[in-house]
Every structure is written in structure tokens, then in C-alpha cells.
Amino acid sequence: MSMFSVVAKQVKTHPSLIPLFIFIGGGAMMSMLYLARLALKNPDVSWDRKNNPEPWNKLDYNQQYKFFKVNMDYSKLKKDRPDF
């Protein structure tokens, strides 16, 4: 018997387990999506070292890269750092 058939048999006999599987599956999905977002959008991650060895230097001063911002409007920021 495979693991899925055992789980399906348990869910049929104990239907109160359905919300547990939904919330555990949803939490696992959200954590995988957040890790994928970190790997693809974070400026500290460099996937192409040959063409873009320092991706953090190519960020604009008004580009948002944080996941959550608190009372910050990135479009109104002024440039306060030198060009490299």
C-alpha cells in the first residue's frame, strides 16, 4: 500500500482530519512560495555570476526589494549614494 492510499483511508474513516491536511498543505505551499520569492527577487542572490557578478550594485535608489514596507514610498526617495 502506498502512503497516499493509507492517508485516503484514514480521511474516509476520520473526516475531522480534512482541515488538518488543508492547513498543513497550505502552510507548506506558502513557505515554498516565499523561499522561491527569496531566491528569485532578493538582490543578495546571484544566479548569473558571469554577466551580473554584483546584482546589489544595479539596484535603483527607488526600487523596492523588501517583502514588507511600513509607511515608505519608494517613488519619492532621492538618490543619496554614489554610482559604481
ROPADREN-438303 format. One record per atom (N, C-alpha, C): residue number from 1; residue in three letters; atom name; x, y, z. Coordinates in nm, 2 decimals. Example, Ala and Ser with C-alpha at 12.3 -4.5 7.8 and 13.67 -1.06 7.14 Angstrom:
! ROPADREN-438303
- 1:ALA:N:1.32:-0.57:0.78
- 1:ALA:CA:1.23:-0.45:0.78
- 1:ALA:C:1.32:-0.33:0.78
- 2:SER:N:1.28:-0.22:0.71
- 2:SER:CA:1.37:-0.11:0.71
- 2:SER:C:1.29:0.00:0.79
***
This chain:
! ROPADREN-438303
- 1:MET:N:0.08:-0.12:0.00
- 1:MET:CA:0.00:0.00:0.00
- 1:MET:C:0.09:0.13:0.00
- 2:SER:N:0.05:0.22:-0.08
- 2:SER:CA:0.13:0.34:-0.08
- 2:SER:C:0.08:0.43:0.03
- 3:MET:N:0.16:0.54:0.05
- 3:MET:CA:0.13:0.63:0.16
- 3:MET:C:0.00:0.70:0.13
- 4:PHE:N:-0.03:0.74:0.01
- 4:PHE:CA:-0.15:0.81:-0.02
- 4:PHE:C:-0.27:0.73:0.00
- 5:SER:N:-0.27:0.60:-0.03
- 5:SER:CA:-0.38:0.52:0.00
- 5:SER:C:-0.41:0.51:0.15
- 6:VAL:N:-0.31:0.50:0.23
- 6:VAL:CA:-0.33:0.50:0.37
- 6:VAL:C:-0.39:0.62:0.42
- 7:VAL:N:-0.34:0.74:0.37
- 7:VAL:CA:-0.39:0.87:0.41
- 7:VAL:C:-0.54:0.88:0.37
- 8:ALA:N:-0.57:0.84:0.24
- 8:ALA:CA:-0.71:0.84:0.19
- 8:ALA:C:-0.80:0.76:0.28
- 9:LYS:N:-0.75:0.64:0.32
- 9:LYS:CA:-0.83:0.55:0.40
- 9:LYS:C:-0.86:0.62:0.54
- 10:GLN:N:-0.75:0.68:0.60
- 10:GLN:CA:-0.77:0.75:0.73
- 10:GLN:C:-0.87:0.87:0.72
- 11:VAL:N:-0.86:0.94:0.61
- 11:VAL:CA:-0.95:1.06:0.59
- 11:VAL:C:-1.10:1.01:0.57
- 12:LYS:N:-1.11:0.90:0.51
- 12:LYS:CA:-1.25:0.84:0.49
- 12:LYS:C:-1.31:0.80:0.63
- 13:THR:N:-1.23:0.74:0.71
- 13:THR:CA:-1.28:0.70:0.84
- 13:THR:C:-1.28:0.81:0.94
- 14:HIS:N:-1.19:0.91:0.93
- 14:HIS:CA:-1.19:1.02:1.02
- 14:HIS:C:-1.20:1.15:0.94
- 15:PRO:N:-1.32:1.20:0.91
- 15:PRO:CA:-1.33:1.32:0.83
- 15:PRO:C:-1.28:1.45:0.90
- 16:SER:N:-1.27:1.44:1.03
- 16:SER:CA:-1.22:1.56:1.10
- 16:SER:C:-1.07:1.59:1.07
- 17:LEU:N:-1.00:1.50:1.00
- 17:LEU:CA:-0.86:1.52:0.97
- 17:LEU:C:-0.85:1.61:0.84
- 18:ILE:N:-0.96:1.64:0.77
- 18:ILE:CA:-0.95:1.71:0.65
- 18:ILE:C:-0.90:1.85:0.67
- 19:PRO:N:-0.95:1.93:0.77
- 19:PRO:CA:-0.89:2.07:0.79
- 19:PRO:C:-0.75:2.06:0.83
- 20:LEU:N:-0.70:1.96:0.90
- 20:LEU:CA:-0.56:1.95:0.93
- 20:LEU:C:-0.48:1.94:0.81
- 21:PHE:N:-0.52:1.85:0.71
- 21:PHE:CA:-0.44:1.84:0.59
- 21:PHE:C:-0.45:1.96:0.51
- 22:ILE:N:-0.56:2.03:0.51
- 22:ILE:CA:-0.57:2.16:0.43
- 22:ILE:C:-0.47:2.26:0.48
- 23:PHE:N:-0.47:2.28:0.62
- 23:PHE:CA:-0.39:2.39:0.67
- 23:PHE:C:-0.24:2.35:0.67
- 24:ILE:N:-0.21:2.23:0.69
- 24:ILE:CA:-0.07:2.18:0.68
- 24:ILE:C:-0.02:2.20:0.53
- 25:GLY:N:-0.10:2.16:0.44
- 25:GLY:CA:-0.07:2.17:0.29
- 25:GLY:C:-0.06:2.32:0.25
- 26:GLY:N:-0.15:2.40:0.30
- 26:GLY:CA:-0.14:2.55:0.27
- 26:GLY:C:-0.02:2.61:0.33
- 27:GLY:N:0.02:2.58:0.45
- 27:GLY:CA:0.14:2.63:0.51
- 27:GLY:C:0.26:2.59:0.44
- 28:ALA:N:0.27:2.46:0.40
- 28:ALA:CA:0.38:2.42:0.32
- 28:ALA:C:0.39:2.49:0.19
- 29:MET:N:0.28:2.51:0.12
- 29:MET:CA:0.28:2.58:-0.01
- 29:MET:C:0.32:2.72:0.01
- 30:MET:N:0.28:2.79:0.12
- 30:MET:CA:0.32:2.93:0.14
- 30:MET:C:0.47:2.94:0.17
- 31:SER:N:0.52:2.85:0.24
- 31:SER:CA:0.66:2.85:0.27
- 31:SER:C:0.75:2.83:0.15
- 32:MET:N:0.70:2.74:0.06
- 32:MET:CA:0.77:2.71:-0.06
- 32:MET:C:0.77:2.83:-0.15
- 33:LEU:N:0.65:2.90:-0.16
- 33:LEU:CA:0.64:3.02:-0.24
- 33:LEU:C:0.73:3.13:-0.19
- 34:TYR:N:0.74:3.15:-0.06
- 34:TYR:CA:0.82:3.25:0.00
- 34:TYR:C:0.97:3.22:-0.03
- 35:LEU:N:1.01:3.10:-0.02
- 35:LEU:CA:1.15:3.06:-0.05
- 35:LEU:C:1.18:3.09:-0.19
- 36:ALA:N:1.09:3.06:-0.28
- 36:ALA:CA:1.11:3.08:-0.43
- 36:ALA:C:1.12:3.23:-0.45
- 37:ARG:N:1.04:3.31:-0.38
- 37:ARG:CA:1.05:3.46:-0.40
- 37:ARG:C:1.18:3.51:-0.35
- 38:LEU:N:1.23:3.46:-0.24
- 38:LEU:CA:1.36:3.50:-0.19
- 38:LEU:C:1.47:3.46:-0.29
- 39:ALA:N:1.46:3.35:-0.35
- 39:ALA:CA:1.57:3.30:-0.44
- 39:ALA:C:1.56:3.38:-0.57
- 40:LEU:N:1.45:3.43:-0.61
- 40:LEU:CA:1.44:3.50:-0.74
- 40:LEU:C:1.44:3.65:-0.73
- 41:LYS:N:1.39:3.71:-0.62
- 41:LYS:CA:1.38:3.85:-0.61
- 41:LYS:C:1.48:3.92:-0.52
- 42:ASN:N:1.55:3.85:-0.44
- 42:ASN:CA:1.64:3.91:-0.34
- 42:ASN:C:1.77:3.96:-0.41
- 43:PRO:N:1.81:4.08:-0.39
- 43:PRO:CA:1.93:4.13:-0.46
- 43:PRO:C:2.06:4.06:-0.41
- 44:ASP:N:2.06:3.99:-0.29
- 44:ASP:CA:2.18:3.92:-0.24
- 44:ASP:C:2.20:3.79:-0.32
- 45:VAL:N:2.11:3.74:-0.40
- 45:VAL:CA:2.13:3.62:-0.46
- 45:VAL:C:2.17:3.64:-0.61
- 46:SER:N:2.28:3.58:-0.65
- 46:SER:CA:2.33:3.60:-0.78
- 46:SER:C:2.33:3.46:-0.85
- 47:TRP:N:2.24:3.45:-0.95
- 47:TRP:CA:2.22:3.33:-1.03
- 47:TRP:C:2.32:3.32:-1.15
- 48:ASP:N:2.36:3.44:-1.20
- 48:ASP:CA:2.44:3.45:-1.32
- 48:ASP:C:2.57:3.53:-1.28
- 49:ARG:N:2.67:3.47:-1.23
- 49:ARG:CA:2.79:3.54:-1.19
- 49:ARG:C:2.88:3.59:-1.30
- 50:LYS:N:2.86:3.53:-1.42
- 50:LYS:CA:2.94:3.58:-1.53
- 50:LYS:C:2.89:3.71:-1.58
- 51:ASN:N:2.76:3.73:-1.61
- 51:ASN:CA:2.71:3.85:-1.66
- 51:ASN:C:2.67:3.95:-1.56
- 52:ASN:N:2.64:3.91:-1.44
- 52:ASN:CA:2.60:4.00:-1.33
- 52:ASN:C:2.66:3.96:-1.20
- 53:PRO:N:2.79:3.99:-1.18
- 53:PRO:CA:2.86:3.94:-1.06
- 53:PRO:C:2.81:4.01:-0.93
- 54:GLU:N:2.77:4.13:-0.94
- 54:GLU:CA:2.73:4.21:-0.82
- 54:GLU:C:2.59:4.27:-0.84
- 55:PRO:N:2.48:4.19:-0.82
- 55:PRO:CA:2.35:4.24:-0.85
- 55:PRO:C:2.30:4.35:-0.76
- 56:TRP:N:2.36:4.36:-0.64
- 56:TRP:CA:2.32:4.46:-0.54
- 56:TRP:C:2.36:4.60:-0.59
- 57:ASN:N:2.46:4.61:-0.68
- 57:ASN:CA:2.50:4.74:-0.73
- 57:ASN:C:2.41:4.79:-0.84
- 58:LYS:N:2.33:4.71:-0.90
- 58:LYS:CA:2.24:4.75:-1.00
- 58:LYS:C:2.10:4.79:-0.96
- 59:LEU:N:2.08:4.80:-0.83
- 59:LEU:CA:1.95:4.84:-0.77
- 59:LEU:C:1.94:4.99:-0.79
- 60:ASP:N:1.82:5.03:-0.83
- 60:ASP:CA:1.79:5.17:-0.83
- 60:ASP:C:1.76:5.22:-0.69
- 61:TYR:N:1.78:5.35:-0.67
- 61:TYR:CA:1.75:5.40:-0.53
- 61:TYR:C:1.61:5.40:-0.49
- 62:ASN:N:1.52:5.39:-0.59
- 62:ASN:CA:1.37:5.39:-0.56
- 62:ASN:C:1.31:5.26:-0.59
- 63:GLN:N:1.39:5.15:-0.59
- 63:GLN:CA:1.33:5.02:-0.62
- 63:GLN:C:1.31:4.95:-0.49
- 64:GLN:N:1.19:4.89:-0.47
- 64:GLN:CA:1.16:4.82:-0.35
- 64:GLN:C:1.20:4.67:-0.37
- 65:TYR:N:1.28:4.62:-0.28
- 65:TYR:CA:1.32:4.48:-0.28
- 65:TYR:C:1.28:4.41:-0.15
- 66:LYS:N:1.23:4.49:-0.05
- 66:LYS:CA:1.19:4.43:0.07
- 66:LYS:C:1.05:4.37:0.05
- 67:PHE:N:1.02:4.26:0.13
- 67:PHE:CA:0.89:4.20:0.12
- 67:PHE:C:0.78:4.28:0.18
- 68:PHE:N:0.80:4.35:0.28
- 68:PHE:CA:0.70:4.43:0.36
- 68:PHE:C:0.76:4.56:0.39
- 69:LYS:N:0.68:4.67:0.35
- 69:LYS:CA:0.72:4.80:0.38
- 69:LYS:C:0.63:4.87:0.47
- 70:VAL:N:0.68:4.95:0.56
- 70:VAL:CA:0.59:5.02:0.66
- 70:VAL:C:0.61:5.17:0.64
- 71:ASN:N:0.50:5.23:0.59
- 71:ASN:CA:0.50:5.38:0.56
- 71:ASN:C:0.61:5.43:0.48
- 72:MET:N:0.65:5.36:0.38
- 72:MET:CA:0.76:5.40:0.30
- 72:MET:C:0.72:5.41:0.15
- 73:ASP:N:0.74:5.53:0.09
- 73:ASP:CA:0.70:5.54:-0.05
- 73:ASP:C:0.83:5.55:-0.13
- 74:TYR:N:0.87:5.44:-0.20
- 74:TYR:CA:1.00:5.43:-0.26
- 74:TYR:C:1.00:5.52:-0.39
- 75:SER:N:0.89:5.57:-0.44
- 75:SER:CA:0.90:5.65:-0.56
- 75:SER:C:0.94:5.79:-0.52
- 76:LYS:N:0.93:5.83:-0.40
- 76:LYS:CA:0.97:5.97:-0.35
- 76:LYS:C:1.11:5.98:-0.30
- 77:LEU:N:1.18:5.87:-0.30
- 77:LEU:CA:1.32:5.87:-0.24
- 77:LEU:C:1.41:5.95:-0.33
- 78:LYS:N:1.51:6.02:-0.27
- 78:LYS:CA:1.61:6.09:-0.35
- 78:LYS:C:1.74:6.01:-0.35
- 79:LYS:N:1.82:6.02:-0.45
- 79:LYS:CA:1.94:5.95:-0.46
- 79:LYS:C:2.04:6.00:-0.36
- 80:ASP:N:2.09:5.91:-0.27
- 80:ASP:CA:2.18:5.95:-0.17
- 80:ASP:C:2.31:5.87:-0.16
- 81:ARG:N:2.34:5.80:-0.27
- 81:ARG:CA:2.46:5.72:-0.27
- 81:ARG:C:2.53:5.73:-0.40
- 82:PRO:N:2.66:5.70:-0.41
- 82:PRO:CA:2.74:5.72:-0.53
- 82:PRO:C:2.71:5.61:-0.63
- 83:ASP:N:2.75:5.63:-0.76
- 83:ASP:CA:2.74:5.53:-0.86
- 83:ASP:C:2.87:5.45:-0.86
- 84:PHE:N:2.85:5.32:-0.89
- 84:PHE:CA:2.97:5.23:-0.90
- 84:PHE:C:2.98:5.19:-1.04
***
